C-alpha cells in the first residue's frame, strides 16, 4: 500500500493520544537540581532532549493546527527547563570534551533559540582535539555532524564519508540485523534526513534497500512486540520517496497504544502503578509514535496532493514556516 492508502484519522488520533500523555507527564520530564553534577544524564537530559527534538518537528510540520499548538507547548516547556539555555553553558564548562551538551543545544539552536555564552563556549570546545576524538560509533558521529550544522559550525568530518561507515551505509545483510543494529540503521536515516525534514537526502540506493527490507524487519519486531523499534521503522518508512503505508503495522501499533495515550516500549504497559516506572517504560516509544505518525501523515497529504506538490519547502535544512516553532 502507498501513502495514498493511509488512514489519516488513525494517524492523527495516535499523535493526539501520544501528546496528551506527554502533557500529563510534563512533571516527570523536569530536570532535578543536581542535573549538572550528580544526576544521570540518561534519565534526565536524554528524555528532555528527545521531547524537544520530536515536539519541535511536530510543532512545525504536522498539518493540523491543534496538534501543532500542543507540540509547541511541550517544546516551550523543554526550553524553559534549560533556563533559556543557561543550562548548556554550565554543562559545557563542566564537561568540555562531552558531545551531548552540544547535541542537546543544537535542537534548540535550529529553532532559533540561542544562548550567547553557550555559543561562545562551543566555538572553543568543538575545536578541541579531545572533543573530536574518533568514535567507533559512526552513527553517533553523524549526530554530531548534524549538530554542527544546526549550530552553524564547520563540520569536523565529511558527512558522506562517515555515512559510508555506518550500518546503513554498508548495506548490511538484512537477515543479520539484530536489535542494536536495527536501531543504528533507523538513526542513520534520522541523522541523514535531519529527522525527516530533508527526506530527499536519502540516495536511490539507500532508499531502495530500505524499501525492500523494511517490511520484513517490521514483521519481525511486531512479532517481538518491540513497539519502540516498530515506531522507528515506521518513521523510516515515511522518509522514503512515495512512502509505503504498512496498514497492518500501523494498526498493531495503534492497538498497543493504551487508553491514556502512552505506548509501552515493549509488550504491555507496566502494571505496578508506579508513575516513574511507567514513564521510563513509555516516554520514548510514545514520542516515537507521535513522530512516526506525523511523518506518515505528511506523506499521506503529499500523496493526495499529487506528485507536483512535493515535500515541505526547505531553506538551509529548515522549513520556511519553522519560525513558527519558537515559543
N, C-alpha and C positions, 0 to 999 in steps of 0.2 A: 504494500500500500504506500501511497505517496502522501506528502503533507496535505494535499487537497482532500484526502480522505479522513483527515483527523477529526477529532471531536473537540472543538474549541470550548464548548461548555464544560466538559470534563476537565480540560486543562486549566481553565480559569478557576473552577472550584478547588482544584488541587493547590493552586497558588494562593487563593484566598484562605483556605484552611491552614496552609503552612504559615503564612504571615500572621494569621490570627493567633496561632500557638506561640509564635516567636514574640508577638506583642505581649502576651501573657507572661512569657518567660524573661522579659526585659531585666528584671532584678537579678537573675542568675547570670547575666552577661556582665554585670557591673564588676569593675576592677577593684581588688582589695587594696588597702593602704600600703601593703608591702610589695606591690606589683613590680617595682623596680629593684627589689633586693632579694627577698627570700621566696616569693611565690613562684610556683611552677608555671612558666610561660605557656606550656601546652594546655594548661587548664584555665588560663586567664586571658592572655593576649591572643592566643590562637583562636578561641571561639569568637572574640570580639572582632578580630581581623576578618574572619570568614563571614561574619554577619555584615561587616562593612562592604567587603568585596561583592557579595551577591546581591545585597539590597540596593547598592548603588546602581548596578546594572539593571535590576528590575525597575527601579525608580525612574530610569531614563527610557528604557526600551519597551516595556510592556504596553500593549495598545490600549489598555483600559485605564482611565484616569484615576478611578478609585483605588485600584491596585497600585498604581504608581505613587499615589499620595501616602498609602500605608507604608510602602517600602522606603520612601523618602524620610518618613518619620523615624524609622528604625536606623537609617543611615545617619541622620542628625543625632540621634541618641549615641551612636557609636563615636562620632566625632566629639561630642560633649564629654564622653568618658575619657578621652585623651587630653582633656583640659585644653581644648583648642590647639592641640599639637605640642604643648609643653612636655607631655609625657615622652615624646620621641627624642627631644633634646636630652632629657635625663637618661633615657636608655642608651643613647649613642655615647654620651660621656662615660657611662658606666661600663659599656662593652664596645669599645671602638672597633674591634675586629668582627663583631657579630653582624650577620646579614639581615636577621629578622627585623630589627627596628626599621631599616630602610625599606624592606618589603612591605611592612605594615604602613609606613608613612606614604609609600608610593600609591596605595589605594586611594588615599585622600588627596594627594597632590594631583592625581589625574583628574579629580573632580574640581580642582581649583582651590582646594583648601590647603594653605601653606603655613608654615611656621618659620619665621626668619632665622632663628638660632639653629633649628634643625637643618635648614637648608645650608647654612654656613658650615656646620659641623660635617655634614655629608660631603660637601665639596672637598674636605680634607680626608676624612676617613675612607671614603670609597676610592681614594687614590693610593692608600697604603698597600704595601706588598702583602702584609699579613691579611688584609681584607680580601685580597684576590688570590689567595692560596687555591691551587687547582683542587676541584672537588671530584670525588668519584661519582657522585650523584649528578649526572648531566642534566636530568630533569630539573633538579633544584637550580642548576646554573642557568637554565632557560628562564626560570622565575626571576633570578637576579638580573639578568639582561633585560627582561621586561620591566623590572623595577627601575633600572637606569633610564630606560626610555621614558617611563612615566614621569620621573623626576626631572628629566631634561639633561641628563649627564651622558657623556660619551661612553658607549658600551665598552667593557673591558675585554670582550672577545667577539668573534664573529658568530652571529646567531645561527646561520645555516650550518656552519661547521660543527657547532655544539649539537644542533638538532640531529645531525647525521650520526652522532654517537649515542643517542638515546634509544630506548626500547622501540619507539615508533619509527625513528629514523632508520633503524636497522631492519625494519620489516620482519619481526621475529616470526618463527614458525607458530602459526595460530593455535595449534593443538597443545603447545607447551606453555601457554600463558597462564601462570598461576596468579593468585590474588594480588600479590605485591606488584608483579609485572603489569597486570591489568590496570591498577591504579596509576602506575607510571605512564602507561600509554594515554590514559584519559588526561592526565596533567600535561603531557607533552602537547596534546591538542589544545588544552586551555591556554597554555603559555604562548603557543604559536598563534592562536587566533585572538589573543587578549580576551579570553573568556567569552568567545562568541561574537565579539564586536567586529573583528576583521576575519570573517569566515573565508574570504577569498584567498587568504594566505595558505590554505591547505592546497598543496600541489595535486594535480590529477593523479599522480602515482599514489600518494598517501591516501587521498580520498577514495580511490578505487580499492585499495587494500582494506580500508575500514568498512566500506560499503559491503564488501564480500564477506567479511568475517564477523561483523558486529552481531548479526542475528544469532550465530552460534554461541558467541560469548554471552549474549543476553539470555539465551535459553539455559545455559549452564548456571549463571548466577541467580536466575529466577528459581531454578531447582534448589539452590542453596538458600534461598530467601535472604540473600545479602542485598537488602533494599538500597543501601547506600551506594554500592557499586552499580546496581541496576540504574539508579538515577543518574550517575555519572556517565554511564554508557549511553543512556537516552539523550543526555545533553550533547555528547559527542555526535550522536546520530543527527541531531538537529543542526549541527555545524556543517553537515555535508551539503554539497550542491544538490538542488532538488531533493531536499531531505526526505528520506523514507519515514513512514509512520508505522511503528510496530504496535498495532492496536492491542494485542494480547499482553505485551509487556506493560503498556500504559494502564490497562485495566487491572492487571495484577498489582501494580504499584499503588493504584487508587484504592484497591481493596486492603492493602497493607496500611494505608493512612487511617489513623484512628479517628473517632468522633470529635476529639478535641483539636484535630488538625496535625498532630505530630506523626512522624514516620519513624519507626524504630530502625536502628542501623541494621539489625539482623533479626529475623524471626518475629516474635511477638514483643510488644512493649513490656517493660518491667512491671511487675505487679506488687512490688514491695510497698508502694505508697510514698517512698522517699523522693521528694521533688528533685533533689540534686542528682540522684541516681537516674531518674527519668530524663533529666536534662542532658546529662553526659551520654546517655544511650540514644538520644533522639535529635539533638540540636543540629548535628552536621547533616544527617540524612534528610531532615526536614528542610534545611536550607537548600540542599541539592535538589530536592523535589521541586521547590519553588523555582529554582534556577532553570532546571531542565524543562519544566512545563512552560516557562516564559520563552525560552528559545524555540520550543516546538510550536508555540502559539504564533511567534513571529514568522516561522517558516510556513505555517498554515495560511497566514494573511498574505504572504508573498505569493504562494501558490494560487490563491484565489484571485489576486490582482493580475496574475499573468506574468510571463517571462520578461516583459518590458519594464516591470515595476522595480526589480532589483531589490537589494537589501537596504539597510539604513545608510543614508549619506554619511561618509566618514571624512573628517578633516584631521590629518595628523594622528590617526588612530582613535579619534573621538567623534561621536555623533554630533551632528550640527545642533541638536537640541540638548546636548549634555549639560549646558549651563543651568538647565532647569533642576539638575540634581543637587546643586548646592543648597543646603537648608537655610 
